[in-house]
Amino acid sequence: MTAVFLVLHIMLAISLVIVVLLQRSDGGALGGLGGGSFGGVMSGRQSANLLTRTTAVLAAGFMGTSLVLAILASGGGAPSSILDTPASQTESAPPAPVEDSGTPSAPLAR
């Protein structure tokens, strides 16, 4: 299930980048490559309106799949806190005491 949403998410992301780059802007972008004309089928105003609506639909789908993927990744389990667990489960047995033999150990080499 996660794989299906992930593939859909990637396709939406690529489509969103392409549609945004096709829009005409002051800086040019890829709008000079035919982004505002669609081969003369529609006027410039109609194509801009179509690209704006397409961008909005793709952005909404992208945000929706992002939320679904976040919910699927969380596992849907109840959040747990280390403060809620009893001490016997969080602590291990204390380490055994080290016995002192009374003889000094060799100095560490530096």
C-alpha positions, 0 to 999 in steps of 0.5 A, spaced: 500 500 500 505 504 501 509 503 495 502 505 491 502 511 494 509 512 493 509 511 486 503 516 485 507 521 490 513 521 485 509 522 479 505 527 482 511 531 484 514 530 477 508 532 473 508 538 478 515 541 476 513 540 469 507 544 469 510 549 474 516 550 469 511 551 463 508 557 466 510 563 463 513 568 468 517 574 468 524 571 468 522 566 462 523 559 465 521 554 460 515 559 458 518 561 451 518 553 449 511 554 448 508 554 455 503 559 454 501 557 447 499 550 446 500 550 439 495 555 438 489 551 440 487 556 446 489 563 447 494 565 452 489 567 457 486 560 457 492 556 457 494 560 463 488 559 466 488 551 465 496 551 467 494 555 474 488 550 475 492 544 473 498 546 478 492 547 484 490 540 482 497 537 482 499 541 488 493 538 492 494 531 490 501 532 492 499 534 499 494 529 500 499 523 498 504 526 503 499 526 509 497 519 507 505 517 506 506 520 513 500 516 516 502 510 513 509 511 516 507 512 523 504 505 523 498 508 526 500 506 533 499 509 540 505 514 541 509 511 547 513 515 552 519 512 556 516 516 562 510 511 561 514 505 562 515 502 569 522 502 571 523 495 571 522 495 564 527 500 562 533 499 567 537 493 566 541 489 572 546 493 575 553 492 573 557 487 578 562 491 583 569 490 581 573 487 586 580 491 588 586 486 588 590 491 592 596 491 587 597 497 582 596 496 575 601 498 570 601 505 567 598 506 561 602 507 555 602 514 552 
